Amino acid sequence: MTTVKLSSKNQVVVPREARELLGVGPGDEILVVPKGDKVILIAKPRDLVKSLAGSGKAIYGNADRYLKRERRSWQKARSSKS
């Protein structure tokens, strides 16, 4: 673990080990994500769509099965209103 100091302009230097781990260099952007009492640094993806592809799998599981289940629930709700 490395300690960094906040400058008079509220800036920090990201240590070499962290830059290498993130794969960033001069001119690259880093996302700063506050999480409670912690801050997470993430290299900004070059292609946001590609980086998010498939990220909902853990939420919905099999998308086809999820959609079928949802559509059945909509049909039930619609038929009960009639």
C-alpha positions, 0 to 999 in steps of 0.5 A: 500500500502506498500513501499519497499526499493531497497537494495545495490544489487538491491533486494527487499523483497516482502511484506507478503500481496503480497506473500500471495495474489500471493500464493508464498513462498521460492523457487517459481518463480515470473514473472516480467512484465514491463508495461510502468511506472509500474511493475506487479508481477505474480506468475509463473504458475506451468503448463503454458499450463493449465494457457493459455488454453482458453485465446484466446476466447476473441480474436476469440470468437467461434473458429468454427465460426472463422475458417469457416469465415477464410476458406471462405475468403481463398477460395474467395481469391484463386478463385479470383486469378484463 
